[in-house]
Amino acid sequence: MTLAAAPRSHRVLADLIVPSRSRALAFAADATLVVAGAVFVTLLAQVAIPMQPVPITGQTFAVLLVGAGLGAVRGASALVLYAAAGLLGLPVGAPQADGSHLTGSALFAAPSFGYIVGFVFAAAVVGLFARRTWDRRIPKALVAFAVGSITIYAFGLPWLAVVLAGARVPQDQLLSATLTNGILPFLVGDVVKAVLAGLLLPLVWRGVRAVDARTRS
């Protein structure tokens, strides 16, 4: 059974546009959606909203939407492709202060690489919630996207701690340095992005249901 052949109540948004009668067409559509998801994350990674103490980028917002919109398998695949593109030298990540992009081995060694790994798992987690229709009602959508955001931190913070330890941050200061640099500056922005995603997806589904009702009438 293809993803598109899933029961209507268990579909994610992408399933609505994937053909269910042809495996070849369904595979091509899935591949296109994965590439589109990676491109979407790339584009929003370049968007920065000036805020203190640090700017908010659209990267994690895109990850949440890709996970919910594509589902666990396609969403995670899109973020694997995104990470691979950066490691292969493409400037897909958020820009540095001077406008440059970390790529290749520099990206792998960066303190932020753990968050990129977390993107893959966050997309999968949010996609699983979406498959269970948690993206169709605001309260459940907010929970789903909050869990997705926590998943990113679950991978990003340990990686950051390892990098800081390698930079010879004293052991008794490692935890506070990790939290100060890895979560506190981004917490408000990530809450805002999770809330926006939690409001947007139910609105999209409301539109889908309205169109479906008109088609059936």
Buried (B, 14 or more C-beta within 10 A) or exposed (E): EBBBEBEEEEBBBBBEEBBBEEEEBBEEBBEEBBBBBBBBBBEBBBBBEEEEEEBBBBBBBBBBBBBBBBBBBBBBBBBBBBBEBBBEEBBBBBBEEEEEBBBEEBBEEBBBBBBBBBBBBBBBBBBBBBBEBBBBBBEBBBBBBBBBBBBBBBBBBBBBBBBBBEEEBEEEEBEEBBBEBBBEBBEEBBEBBBBBBBEBBBEBBEEBEEEEEEEEE
